[in-house]
Amino acid sequence: MTFSGVAYFIFTLLLAAVFAGIILYYYNPKRKQEIEKPKHRMLDDDDN
């Protein structure tokens, strides 16, 4: 493999790892309440 081939391979692995990290962070069960908050806020009545 040439240097550019190795560089592209490492870059692809790095991007895949970042993407997997974002997915794992977002779908963490501890964050479920925070993620669901806007959905429930949208359904709340505005009559105060």
PyMOL Python script that loads the backbone (N, CA, C, O; Angstrom):
from pymol import cmd

cmd.read_pdbstr("""\
ATOM      1  N   MET A   1       0.836  -1.188   0.000  1.00  0.00           N
ATOM      2  CA  MET A   1       0.000   0.000   0.000  1.00  0.00           C
ATOM      3  C   MET A   1       0.879   1.248   0.000  1.00  0.00           C
ATOM      4  O   MET A   1       1.951   1.291   0.603  1.00  0.00           O
ATOM      5  N   THR A   2       0.391   2.224  -0.680  1.00  0.00           N
ATOM      6  CA  THR A   2       1.109   3.493  -0.703  1.00  0.00           C
ATOM      7  C   THR A   2       0.728   4.322   0.520  1.00  0.00           C
ATOM      8  O   THR A   2      -0.196   3.981   1.258  1.00  0.00           O
ATOM      9  N   PHE A   3       1.456   5.411   0.718  1.00  0.00           N
ATOM     10  CA  PHE A   3       1.174   6.283   1.851  1.00  0.00           C
ATOM     11  C   PHE A   3      -0.246   6.845   1.775  1.00  0.00           C
ATOM     12  O   PHE A   3      -0.937   6.914   2.792  1.00  0.00           O
ATOM     13  N   SER A   4      -0.683   7.242   0.592  1.00  0.00           N
ATOM     14  CA  SER A   4      -2.026   7.815   0.465  1.00  0.00           C
ATOM     15  C   SER A   4      -3.097   6.766   0.756  1.00  0.00           C
ATOM     16  O   SER A   4      -4.142   7.092   1.319  1.00  0.00           O
ATOM     17  N   GLY A   5      -2.855   5.532   0.384  1.00  0.00           N
ATOM     18  CA  GLY A   5      -3.803   4.464   0.684  1.00  0.00           C
ATOM     19  C   GLY A   5      -3.926   4.230   2.175  1.00  0.00           C
ATOM     20  O   GLY A   5      -5.030   4.058   2.693  1.00  0.00           O
ATOM     21  N   VAL A   6      -2.804   4.221   2.864  1.00  0.00           N
ATOM     22  CA  VAL A   6      -2.813   4.041   4.318  1.00  0.00           C
ATOM     23  C   VAL A   6      -3.476   5.241   4.987  1.00  0.00           C
ATOM     24  O   VAL A   6      -4.240   5.075   5.938  1.00  0.00           O
ATOM     25  N   ALA A   7      -3.193   6.444   4.500  1.00  0.00           N
ATOM     26  CA  ALA A   7      -3.785   7.655   5.075  1.00  0.00           C
ATOM     27  C   ALA A   7      -5.299   7.639   4.909  1.00  0.00           C
ATOM     28  O   ALA A   7      -6.019   7.977   5.848  1.00  0.00           O
ATOM     29  N   TYR A   8      -5.796   7.257   3.743  1.00  0.00           N
ATOM     30  CA  TYR A   8      -7.239   7.175   3.532  1.00  0.00           C
ATOM     31  C   TYR A   8      -7.864   6.106   4.433  1.00  0.00           C
ATOM     32  O   TYR A   8      -8.960   6.301   4.959  1.00  0.00           O
ATOM     33  N   PHE A   9      -7.184   5.000   4.610  1.00  0.00           N
ATOM     34  CA  PHE A   9      -7.696   3.921   5.458  1.00  0.00           C
ATOM     35  C   PHE A   9      -7.792   4.382   6.909  1.00  0.00           C
ATOM     36  O   PHE A   9      -8.801   4.137   7.570  1.00  0.00           O
ATOM     37  N   ILE A  10      -6.760   5.040   7.402  1.00  0.00           N
ATOM     38  CA  ILE A  10      -6.762   5.538   8.787  1.00  0.00           C
ATOM     39  C   ILE A  10      -7.841   6.609   8.954  1.00  0.00           C
ATOM     40  O   ILE A  10      -8.546   6.623   9.963  1.00  0.00           O
ATOM     41  N   PHE A  11      -7.973   7.503   7.978  1.00  0.00           N
ATOM     42  CA  PHE A  11      -8.990   8.542   8.027  1.00  0.00           C
ATOM     43  C   PHE A  11     -10.391   7.929   8.048  1.00  0.00           C
ATOM     44  O   PHE A  11     -11.258   8.400   8.784  1.00  0.00           O
ATOM     45  N   THR A  12     -10.617   6.898   7.261  1.00  0.00           N
ATOM     46  CA  THR A  12     -11.913   6.219   7.240  1.00  0.00           C
ATOM     47  C   THR A  12     -12.204   5.565   8.580  1.00  0.00           C
ATOM     48  O   THR A  12     -13.326   5.654   9.079  1.00  0.00           O
ATOM     49  N   LEU A  13     -11.215   4.912   9.169  1.00  0.00           N
ATOM     50  CA  LEU A  13     -11.407   4.313  10.488  1.00  0.00           C
ATOM     51  C   LEU A  13     -11.691   5.370  11.544  1.00  0.00           C
ATOM     52  O   LEU A  13     -12.520   5.158  12.428  1.00  0.00           O
ATOM     53  N   LEU A  14     -11.009   6.504  11.459  1.00  0.00           N
ATOM     54  CA  LEU A  14     -11.234   7.594  12.403  1.00  0.00           C
ATOM     55  C   LEU A  14     -12.655   8.144  12.277  1.00  0.00           C
ATOM     56  O   LEU A  14     -13.321   8.368  13.288  1.00  0.00           O
ATOM     57  N   LEU A  15     -13.118   8.360  11.066  1.00  0.00           N
ATOM     58  CA  LEU A  15     -14.481   8.839  10.863  1.00  0.00           C
ATOM     59  C   LEU A  15     -15.516   7.831  11.357  1.00  0.00           C
ATOM     60  O   LEU A  15     -16.526   8.216  11.945  1.00  0.00           O
ATOM     61  N   ALA A  16     -15.270   6.549  11.124  1.00  0.00           N
ATOM     62  CA  ALA A  16     -16.188   5.516  11.601  1.00  0.00           C
ATOM     63  C   ALA A  16     -16.226   5.492  13.125  1.00  0.00           C
ATOM     64  O   ALA A  16     -17.293   5.312  13.712  1.00  0.00           O
ATOM     65  N   ALA A  17     -15.085   5.670  13.768  1.00  0.00           N
ATOM     66  CA  ALA A  17     -15.037   5.683  15.228  1.00  0.00           C
ATOM     67  C   ALA A  17     -15.768   6.905  15.788  1.00  0.00           C
ATOM     68  O   ALA A  17     -16.474   6.795  16.790  1.00  0.00           O
ATOM     69  N   VAL A  18     -15.606   8.058  15.155  1.00  0.00           N
ATOM     70  CA  VAL A  18     -16.309   9.265  15.597  1.00  0.00           C
ATOM     71  C   VAL A  18     -17.814   9.081  15.426  1.00  0.00           C
ATOM     72  O   VAL A  18     -18.585   9.436  16.317  1.00  0.00           O
ATOM     73  N   PHE A  19     -18.229   8.540  14.313  1.00  0.00           N
ATOM     74  CA  PHE A  19     -19.651   8.303  14.061  1.00  0.00           C
ATOM     75  C   PHE A  19     -20.225   7.324  15.079  1.00  0.00           C
ATOM     76  O   PHE A  19     -21.315   7.551  15.603  1.00  0.00           O
ATOM     77  N   ALA A  20     -19.514   6.250  15.363  1.00  0.00           N
ATOM     78  CA  ALA A  20     -19.967   5.273  16.361  1.00  0.00           C
ATOM     79  C   ALA A  20     -20.047   5.918  17.743  1.00  0.00           C
ATOM     80  O   ALA A  20     -20.972   5.632  18.504  1.00  0.00           O
ATOM     81  N   GLY A  21     -19.098   6.777  18.071  1.00  0.00           N
ATOM     82  CA  GLY A  21     -19.128   7.475  19.354  1.00  0.00           C
ATOM     83  C   GLY A  21     -20.329   8.387  19.478  1.00  0.00           C
ATOM     84  O   GLY A  21     -20.952   8.454  20.538  1.00  0.00           O
ATOM     85  N   ILE A  22     -20.662   9.087  18.412  1.00  0.00           N
ATOM     86  CA  ILE A  22     -21.836   9.970  18.432  1.00  0.00           C
ATOM     87  C   ILE A  22     -23.111   9.143  18.616  1.00  0.00           C
ATOM     88  O   ILE A  22     -23.986   9.514  19.397  1.00  0.00           O
ATOM     89  N   ILE A  23     -23.210   8.044  17.909  1.00  0.00           N
ATOM     90  CA  ILE A  23     -24.390   7.179  18.027  1.00  0.00           C
ATOM     91  C   ILE A  23     -24.506   6.630  19.441  1.00  0.00           C
ATOM     92  O   ILE A  23     -25.590   6.656  20.025  1.00  0.00           O
ATOM     93  N   LEU A  24     -23.416   6.138  19.994  1.00  0.00           N
ATOM     94  CA  LEU A  24     -23.450   5.593  21.350  1.00  0.00           C
ATOM     95  C   LEU A  24     -23.782   6.673  22.377  1.00  0.00           C
ATOM     96  O   LEU A  24     -24.507   6.409  23.336  1.00  0.00           O
ATOM     97  N   TYR A  25     -23.267   7.871  22.190  1.00  0.00           N
ATOM     98  CA  TYR A  25     -23.548   8.968  23.118  1.00  0.00           C
ATOM     99  C   TYR A  25     -25.027   9.346  23.058  1.00  0.00           C
ATOM    100  O   TYR A  25     -25.661   9.550  24.093  1.00  0.00           O
ATOM    101  N   TYR A  26     -25.571   9.440  21.846  1.00  0.00           N
ATOM    102  CA  TYR A  26     -26.954   9.888  21.684  1.00  0.00           C
ATOM    103  C   TYR A  26     -27.947   8.853  22.198  1.00  0.00           C
ATOM    104  O   TYR A  26     -28.934   9.215  22.838  1.00  0.00           O
ATOM    105  N   TYR A  27     -27.707   7.588  21.934  1.00  0.00           N
ATOM    106  CA  TYR A  27     -28.650   6.536  22.313  1.00  0.00           C
ATOM    107  C   TYR A  27     -28.352   5.923  23.674  1.00  0.00           C
ATOM    108  O   TYR A  27     -28.857   4.845  23.987  1.00  0.00           O
ATOM    109  N   ASN A  28     -27.547   6.587  24.479  1.00  0.00           N
ATOM    110  CA  ASN A  28     -27.263   6.128  25.829  1.00  0.00           C
ATOM    111  C   ASN A  28     -28.548   6.173  26.653  1.00  0.00           C
ATOM    112  O   ASN A  28     -29.225   7.201  26.655  1.00  0.00           O
ATOM    113  N   PRO A  29     -28.908   5.093  27.353  1.00  0.00           N
ATOM    114  CA  PRO A  29     -30.151   5.079  28.132  1.00  0.00           C
ATOM    115  C   PRO A  29     -30.206   6.169  29.205  1.00  0.00           C
ATOM    116  O   PRO A  29     -31.297   6.587  29.594  1.00  0.00           O
ATOM    117  N   LYS A  30     -29.077   6.626  29.678  1.00  0.00           N
ATOM    118  CA  LYS A  30     -29.060   7.678  30.695  1.00  0.00           C
ATOM    119  C   LYS A  30     -29.551   9.013  30.125  1.00  0.00           C
ATOM    120  O   LYS A  30     -30.007   9.870  30.883  1.00  0.00           O
ATOM    121  N   ARG A  31     -29.466   9.202  28.815  1.00  0.00           N
ATOM    122  CA  ARG A  31     -29.870  10.452  28.183  1.00  0.00           C
ATOM    123  C   ARG A  31     -31.302  10.421  27.666  1.00  0.00           C
ATOM    124  O   ARG A  31     -31.759  11.410  27.092  1.00  0.00           O
ATOM    125  N   LYS A  32     -32.019   9.326  27.849  1.00  0.00           N
ATOM    126  CA  LYS A  32     -33.363   9.178  27.297  1.00  0.00           C
ATOM    127  C   LYS A  32     -34.289  10.303  27.746  1.00  0.00           C
ATOM    128  O   LYS A  32     -35.025  10.853  26.927  1.00  0.00           O
ATOM    129  N   GLN A  33     -34.265  10.654  29.031  1.00  0.00           N
ATOM    130  CA  GLN A  33     -35.134  11.709  29.549  1.00  0.00           C
ATOM    131  C   GLN A  33     -34.838  13.044  28.865  1.00  0.00           C
ATOM    132  O   GLN A  33     -35.759  13.781  28.514  1.00  0.00           O
ATOM    133  N   GLU A  34     -33.568  13.351  28.678  1.00  0.00           N
ATOM    134  CA  GLU A  34     -33.183  14.612  28.048  1.00  0.00           C
ATOM    135  C   GLU A  34     -33.579  14.652  26.575  1.00  0.00           C
ATOM    136  O   GLU A  34     -33.953  15.704  26.058  1.00  0.00           O
ATOM    137  N   ILE A  35     -33.498  13.517  25.910  1.00  0.00           N
ATOM    138  CA  ILE A  35     -33.840  13.443  24.495  1.00  0.00           C
ATOM    139  C   ILE A  35     -35.348  13.541  24.306  1.00  0.00           C
ATOM    140  O   ILE A  35     -35.807  14.153  23.342  1.00  0.00           O
ATOM    141  N   GLU A  36     -36.120  12.954  25.202  1.00  0.00           N
ATOM    142  CA  GLU A  36     -37.574  12.941  25.090  1.00  0.00           C
ATOM    143  C   GLU A  36     -38.210  14.259  25.535  1.00  0.00           C
ATOM    144  O   GLU A  36     -39.378  14.497  25.230  1.00  0.00           O
ATOM    145  N   LYS A  37     -37.488  15.111  26.239  1.00  0.00           N
ATOM    146  CA  LYS A  37     -38.047  16.353  26.785  1.00  0.00           C
ATOM    147  C   LYS A  37     -38.679  17.253  25.724  1.00  0.00           C
ATOM    148  O   LYS A  37     -39.803  17.710  25.935  1.00  0.00           O
ATOM    149  N   PRO A  38     -38.021  17.536  24.591  1.00  0.00           N
ATOM    150  CA  PRO A  38     -38.660  18.416  23.598  1.00  0.00           C
ATOM    151  C   PRO A  38     -39.957  17.837  23.032  1.00  0.00           C
ATOM    152  O   PRO A  38     -40.887  18.583  22.728  1.00  0.00           O
ATOM    153  N   LYS A  39     -40.024  16.531  22.893  1.00  0.00           N
ATOM    154  CA  LYS A  39     -41.240  15.909  22.368  1.00  0.00           C
ATOM    155  C   LYS A  39     -42.410  16.145  23.313  1.00  0.00           C
ATOM    156  O   LYS A  39     -43.513  16.465  22.868  1.00  0.00           O
ATOM    157  N   HIS A  40     -42.181  15.990  24.596  1.00  0.00           N
ATOM    158  CA  HIS A  40     -43.255  16.181  25.565  1.00  0.00           C
ATOM    159  C   HIS A  40     -43.578  17.655  25.743  1.00  0.00           C
ATOM    160  O   HIS A  40     -44.734  17.999  25.988  1.00  0.00           O
ATOM    161  N   ARG A  41     -42.599  18.528  25.627  1.00  0.00           N
ATOM    162  CA  ARG A  41     -42.830  19.955  25.744  1.00  0.00           C
ATOM    163  C   ARG A  41     -43.704  20.451  24.603  1.00  0.00           C
ATOM    164  O   ARG A  41     -44.513  21.360  24.787  1.00  0.00           O
ATOM    165  N   MET A  42     -43.544  19.857  23.426  1.00  0.00           N
ATOM    166  CA  MET A  42     -44.354  20.248  22.282  1.00  0.00           C
ATOM    167  C   MET A  42     -45.827  19.901  22.496  1.00  0.00           C
ATOM    168  O   MET A  42     -46.710  20.593  21.990  1.00  0.00           O
ATOM    169  N   LEU A  43     -46.089  18.832  23.244  1.00  0.00           N
ATOM    170  CA  LEU A  43     -47.459  18.398  23.478  1.00  0.00           C
ATOM    171  C   LEU A  43     -48.121  19.073  24.674  1.00  0.00           C
ATOM    172  O   LEU A  43     -49.333  18.951  24.855  1.00  0.00           O
ATOM    173  N   ASP A  44     -47.348  19.784  25.492  1.00  0.00           N
ATOM    174  CA  ASP A  44     -47.913  20.473  26.647  1.00  0.00           C
ATOM    175  C   ASP A  44     -48.802  21.624  26.209  1.00  0.00           C
ATOM    176  O   ASP A  44     -48.597  22.219  25.150  1.00  0.00           O
ATOM    177  N   ASP A  45     -49.781  21.926  27.031  1.00  0.00           N
ATOM    178  CA  ASP A  45     -50.667  23.075  26.767  1.00  0.00           C
ATOM    179  C   ASP A  45     -49.926  24.371  27.073  1.00  0.00           C
ATOM    180  O   ASP A  45     -49.104  24.427  27.988  1.00  0.00           O
ATOM    181  N   ASP A  46     -50.225  25.404  26.304  1.00  0.00           N
ATOM    182  CA  ASP A  46     -49.601  26.703  26.516  1.00  0.00           C
ATOM    183  C   ASP A  46     -50.445  27.604  27.425  1.00  0.00           C
ATOM    184  O   ASP A  46     -50.075  28.753  27.666  1.00  0.00           O
ATOM    185  N   ASP A  47     -51.562  27.100  27.925  1.00  0.00           N
ATOM    186  CA  ASP A  47     -52.441  27.888  28.779  1.00  0.00           C
ATOM    187  C   ASP A  47     -51.857  28.002  30.175  1.00  0.00           C
ATOM    188  O   ASP A  47     -51.927  27.057  30.962  1.00  0.00           O
ATOM    189  N   ASN A  48     -51.292  29.138  30.481  1.00  0.00           N
ATOM    190  CA  ASN A  48     -50.726  29.362  31.811  1.00  0.00           C
ATOM    191  C   ASN A  48     -51.503  30.431  32.529  1.00  0.00           C
ATOM    192  O   ASN A  48     -51.182  30.766  33.669  1.00  0.00           O
TER     193      ASN A  48
END
""", "prot")
cmd.dss("prot")
cmd.show_as("cartoon", "prot")
cmd.util.cbc("prot")
cmd.orient("prot")
